[in-house]
């Protein structure tokens, strides 16, 4: 049985009028790469889709927390 390393990353919500981020479940693939596996609510427009492999980087949010955010889709 293969064990996957599940992590929460943040995906930007589009068409919100202000910067908004959704925490989503992902699988860590190594080398800053993650596969989005969480479910997308029907009424949200995400910058990336479920099953996309994305590169993540740390972002400092307004309240001072540092979280991993998806910033680039990787073709696989």
ZAMARGU-4260 file (C-alpha; in steps of 0.2 Angstrom, whole numbers, plus 5000, padded with zeros to 4 digits):
<rodrens>
0) 5000/5000/5000 | 5007/5017/4995 | 5006/5030/5008 | 5002/5048/5002 | 5007/5063/5011
5) 4992/5074/5012 | 4994/5093/5015 | 4983/5108/5015 | 4988/5121/5002 | 4979/5137/4998
10) 4971/5141/4980 | 4966/5158/4975 | 4948/5161/4972 | 4944/5171/4956 | 4931/5184/4953
15) 4929/5188/4972 | 4933/5207/4971 | 4947/5205/4983 | 4961/5192/4986 | 4953/5177/4993
20) 4961/5160/4997 | 4953/5143/4999 | 4962/5129/5009 | 4961/5113/5000 | 4968/5096/5002
25) 4983/5090/4992 | 4995/5076/4990 | 5013/5081/4992 | 5024/5075/4977 | 5041/5082/4982
30) 5051/5097/4976 | 5037/5110/4980 | 5024/5100/4969 | 5007/5096/4975 | 4992/5088/4967
35) 4975/5096/4972 | 4963/5082/4978 | 4951/5092/4988 | 4933/5094/4982 | 4929/5111/4974
40) 4912/5119/4979 | 4901/5122/4963 | 4899/5140/4967 | 4918/5144/4967 | 4930/5149/4953
45) 4947/5143/4958 | 4964/5148/4949 | 4968/5129/4948 | 4957/5114/4946 | 4956/5097/4956
50) 4969/5085/4950 | 4981/5099/4944 | 4999/5097/4949 | 5005/5114/4956 | 5020/5122/4962
55) 5018/5130/4979 | 5027/5144/4988 | 5025/5152/5006 | 5014/5167/5007 | 5012/5179/5022
60) 4994/5182/5025 | 4988/5199/5032 | 4985/5191/5050 | 5004/5186/5049 | 5002/5167/5046
65) 5013/5159/5033 | 5004/5146/5022 | 5008/5137/5006 | 4999/5144/4991 | 4998/5137/4973
70) 5006/5149/4961 | 5010/5139/4945 | 5002/5124/4936 | 5015/5111/4931 | 5011/5101/4915
75) 5013/5082/4918
</rodrens>
